Amino acid sequence: MKRVLLIIFILQSILGFSQQERKHIRYGNSDYEKKKFEKSEVEYKKAIEKNNDSFDAAFNLGDSYYRQEKFDKAIEQFQNLGNYETSKENKAKAYHNLGNSFLQSQKLEESINAYKTALKNNPSDMETKYNLAYAQHMLKKQQEQEKQNKDNKDKDQDDKKEDQDKKENENKDKEEKQNNKEQEKNKDNKKEKQEPKISKEQAEQMLKALEKDEKDVQKKVKAQKQKAKKIKVEKDW
C-alpha cells in the first residue's frame, strides 16, 4: 500500500512540474507575441528550471535571444538543441534558426553548414533552401570583395613604392645637380683665387712702368748705334 502511495505521489509531482513548465511557456509565448522579448526570456528560463529537458522551452528561449539580437547566446542555445532527443522536424527547425543566427553574425560558412544540416533532417523545407542559397551568394560576394580589396591593397602598395622610388630618384637628381653646381662654384672661386683682379690705378702704374722700361731700352739701343758709327773697321789684307 505504501508503494502505491509513493508512485502516486511521484506521478503527481511530475504532473505538477509539467503543468508549471507549460504555464511558464504560455506566459513566455504571450510576452513574445507582444514583442516583450526580455520578459519572454525570463518565463522560458523558468520553464527550463521546471523541466531541464523541455525542448519547447529551450527552443523558444533561443528564439527570444535572437529577437533581442543576442546572436551569440542564440547560437549557443540552438547548438545545444542538437543534442536533444527529439524528432527530425524539430532538429531541422533548430538548425534552421542556428543558420539564421550565424547569418546575422556574418558567419557565413557556419550558417551554410547549419542550413545543410537542417535540410538533412527536413529536405523539403523551402525556406531553409532559400536561406542556404542566400548565404552561399553572400559568401561568394564576400570572397570576391576580399579578393578585390587585396588586389587594391597590392596595387596601392605598388603605386606607393613607385611614387617613393620616383621621389628618391628626383631627390638623387636634385642632389647631383646641387653637387655639380657646388663643384662649378668651387672651380670659379679657385680660378678667382689663381687670377686675382687688379685695380685701375694698379693697371695704370704697371703700364707706366712698362713704358718707362721701353724708353730705357730704346735709349740703350740708340746709344749702341752711335757708338758703332765711331768704330773704324780694319780690313785684313
C-alpha positions as CSV (number, residue, x, y, z in Angstrom):
1,M,0.0,0.0,0.0
2,K,2.8,2.4,0.8
3,R,4.5,1.6,-2.5
4,V,1.3,2.5,-4.4
5,L,1.0,5.8,-2.5
6,L,4.7,6.6,-3.3
7,I,4.1,6.0,-7.0
8,I,1.0,8.2,-7.0
9,F,3.0,11.0,-5.2
10,I,5.7,10.8,-7.8
11,L,3.2,11.0,-10.7
12,Q,1.5,13.9,-9.1
13,S,4.9,15.7,-8.6
14,I,5.8,15.1,-12.3
15,L,2.4,16.2,-13.4
16,G,2.7,19.4,-11.2
17,F,6.2,20.3,-12.7
18,S,4.9,19.6,-16.2
19,Q,1.9,21.9,-15.6
20,Q,4.2,24.7,-14.2
21,E,6.5,24.2,-17.2
22,R,3.7,24.6,-19.7
23,K,2.4,27.6,-17.7
24,H,5.7,29.5,-18.0
25,I,5.9,28.6,-21.7
26,R,2.4,30.0,-22.2
27,Y,3.4,33.2,-20.3
28,G,6.6,33.4,-22.4
29,N,4.7,33.0,-25.6
30,S,2.2,35.7,-24.7
31,D,5.1,38.1,-23.9
32,Y,6.8,37.1,-27.1
33,E,3.7,37.8,-29.2
34,K,3.6,41.3,-27.6
35,K,7.3,41.7,-28.5
36,K,8.2,41.8,-24.9
37,F,11.2,39.6,-25.6
38,E,13.1,40.2,-22.3
39,K,10.0,39.1,-20.3
40,S,9.5,36.1,-22.5
41,E,13.2,35.1,-21.9
42,V,12.6,35.1,-18.2
43,E,9.5,32.9,-18.5
44,Y,11.2,30.4,-20.8
45,K,14.1,30.1,-18.3
46,K,11.6,29.4,-15.5
47,A,10.1,26.7,-17.7
48,I,13.5,25.1,-18.2
49,E,14.1,25.2,-14.4
50,K,10.9,23.1,-14.0
51,N,12.0,20.7,-16.8
52,N,15.5,20.8,-18.0
53,D,14.7,18.5,-20.9
54,S,11.9,20.8,-22.3
55,F,12.7,21.2,-26.0
56,D,9.9,23.7,-26.5
57,A,11.2,26.0,-23.7
58,A,14.8,25.7,-24.8
59,F,13.8,26.4,-28.5
60,N,11.7,29.4,-27.6
61,L,14.5,30.8,-25.4
62,G,16.9,30.6,-28.3
63,D,14.3,32.4,-30.4
64,S,13.9,35.1,-27.7
65,Y,17.7,35.6,-27.7
66,Y,17.5,36.0,-31.5
67,R,14.8,38.6,-31.3
68,Q,16.8,40.6,-28.8
69,E,19.8,40.4,-31.2
70,K,21.7,38.4,-28.7
71,F,23.1,36.3,-31.5
72,D,25.9,34.7,-29.6
73,K,23.6,33.4,-26.9
74,A,21.1,32.3,-29.6
75,I,23.8,30.4,-31.4
76,E,24.8,28.6,-28.2
77,Q,21.2,27.8,-27.4
78,F,20.3,26.3,-30.8
79,Q,23.6,24.4,-30.9
80,N,22.6,22.7,-27.6
81,L,19.3,21.7,-29.1
82,G,21.1,19.4,-31.5
83,N,21.8,17.1,-28.5
84,Y,18.1,16.8,-27.5
85,E,16.2,13.5,-28.2
86,T,13.5,14.9,-30.5
87,S,12.0,14.5,-33.9
88,K,13.9,15.3,-37.1
89,E,11.4,18.0,-37.8
90,N,12.3,19.7,-34.5
91,K,16.0,19.3,-35.2
92,A,15.5,20.8,-38.6
93,K,13.9,23.9,-37.0
94,A,16.7,24.2,-34.5
95,Y,19.4,24.1,-37.2
96,H,17.4,26.5,-39.4
97,N,17.4,29.0,-36.6
98,L,21.0,28.3,-35.9
99,G,21.8,29.1,-39.5
100,N,19.9,32.4,-39.2
101,S,21.8,33.3,-36.0
102,F,25.1,32.6,-37.8
103,L,23.9,34.6,-40.8
104,Q,23.1,37.7,-38.6
105,S,26.6,37.4,-37.0
106,Q,28.2,37.5,-40.5
107,K,29.5,33.9,-40.0
108,L,28.5,32.8,-43.5
109,E,30.3,29.5,-43.7
110,E,28.9,28.4,-40.4
111,S,25.4,29.4,-41.4
112,I,25.7,27.4,-44.7
113,N,26.7,24.3,-42.7
114,A,23.8,24.8,-40.3
115,Y,21.3,25.1,-43.2
116,K,22.7,22.0,-44.8
117,T,22.2,20.1,-41.5
118,A,18.6,21.4,-41.3
119,L,18.0,20.1,-44.8
120,K,19.3,16.7,-43.9
121,N,16.6,16.5,-41.3
122,N,13.9,18.0,-43.5
123,P,14.9,18.1,-47.2
124,S,11.6,19.6,-48.3
125,D,11.9,22.8,-46.2
126,M,11.8,25.5,-48.9
127,E,12.6,28.4,-46.5
128,T,15.8,26.7,-45.5
129,K,16.7,26.1,-49.1
130,Y,16.2,29.8,-49.9
131,N,18.3,30.9,-46.9
132,L,21.0,28.4,-47.9
133,A,21.2,29.9,-51.4
134,Y,21.2,33.4,-50.0
135,A,24.1,32.6,-47.6
136,Q,26.1,31.0,-50.4
137,H,25.5,34.0,-52.6
138,M,26.7,36.3,-49.8
139,L,29.7,34.2,-49.1
140,K,30.7,34.3,-52.8
141,K,30.2,38.1,-52.8
142,Q,32.2,38.4,-49.6
143,Q,35.1,36.4,-51.1
144,E,35.1,38.5,-54.3
145,Q,35.1,41.7,-52.2
146,E,38.0,40.4,-50.1
147,K,39.9,39.5,-53.3
148,Q,39.2,42.9,-54.7
149,N,40.3,44.6,-51.5
150,K,43.5,42.5,-51.6
151,D,44.2,43.5,-55.2
152,N,43.5,47.1,-54.5
153,K,45.8,47.0,-51.5
154,D,48.6,45.3,-53.5
155,K,48.1,48.0,-56.2
156,D,48.2,50.8,-53.7
157,Q,51.4,49.3,-52.3
158,D,52.9,49.1,-55.8
159,D,51.9,52.7,-56.6
160,K,53.2,53.9,-53.3
161,K,56.5,52.1,-53.9
162,E,56.6,53.5,-57.4
163,D,56.0,57.0,-56.1
164,Q,58.6,56.5,-53.4
165,D,61.2,55.3,-56.0
166,K,60.3,58.3,-58.2
167,K,60.7,60.7,-55.4
168,E,64.0,59.1,-54.4
169,N,65.3,59.4,-58.0
170,E,64.1,63.0,-58.1
171,N,65.9,63.8,-54.9
172,K,69.0,62.0,-56.2
173,D,69.0,64.0,-59.4
174,K,68.4,67.2,-57.4
175,E,71.3,66.3,-55.1
176,E,73.6,65.5,-58.1
177,K,72.7,68.9,-59.7
178,Q,73.4,70.6,-56.4
179,N,76.7,68.9,-56.1
180,N,77.6,69.8,-59.7
181,K,76.6,73.4,-59.0
182,E,78.8,73.4,-55.9
183,Q,81.7,72.0,-57.9
184,E,81.4,74.6,-60.6
185,K,81.2,77.3,-57.9
186,N,84.3,75.9,-56.3
187,K,86.1,75.9,-59.6
188,D,85.1,79.6,-60.2
189,N,86.3,80.5,-56.7
190,K,89.6,78.7,-57.3
191,K,90.1,80.5,-60.6
192,E,89.4,83.8,-59.0
193,K,92.0,83.0,-56.4
194,Q,94.5,82.0,-59.0
195,E,93.9,85.0,-61.1
196,P,93.4,87.9,-58.7
197,K,91.9,91.0,-60.1
198,I,93.9,94.4,-60.1
199,S,92.5,97.8,-59.6
200,K,92.5,100.5,-62.3
201,E,95.3,102.5,-60.5
202,Q,97.4,99.4,-60.3
203,A,97.0,98.8,-64.0
204,E,98.0,102.4,-64.9
205,Q,101.1,102.1,-62.7
206,M,102.1,98.9,-64.4
207,L,101.5,100.4,-67.8
208,K,103.7,103.5,-67.0
209,A,106.4,101.2,-65.7
210,L,106.3,99.2,-68.9
211,E,106.5,102.4,-71.0
212,K,109.5,103.6,-68.9
213,D,111.3,100.3,-69.4
214,E,110.6,100.5,-73.1
215,K,112.1,104.1,-73.3
216,D,115.1,102.9,-71.4
217,V,115.6,100.1,-73.8
218,Q,115.3,102.4,-76.8
219,K,117.9,104.8,-75.4
220,K,120.3,101.9,-74.9
221,V,119.8,100.8,-78.5
222,K,120.3,104.3,-79.8
223,A,123.5,104.7,-77.8
224,Q,124.8,101.5,-79.1
225,K,124.2,102.6,-82.7
226,Q,126.0,105.8,-82.2
227,K,129.0,104.0,-80.7
228,A,129.1,101.6,-83.7
229,K,129.5,104.5,-86.1
230,K,132.7,105.8,-84.4
231,I,134.4,102.4,-84.6
232,K,136.7,102.0,-87.7
233,V,136.6,98.7,-89.3
234,E,140.0,97.4,-90.4
235,K,140.3,95.0,-93.3
236,D,142.8,92.2,-93.2
237,W,144.6,92.1,-96.5
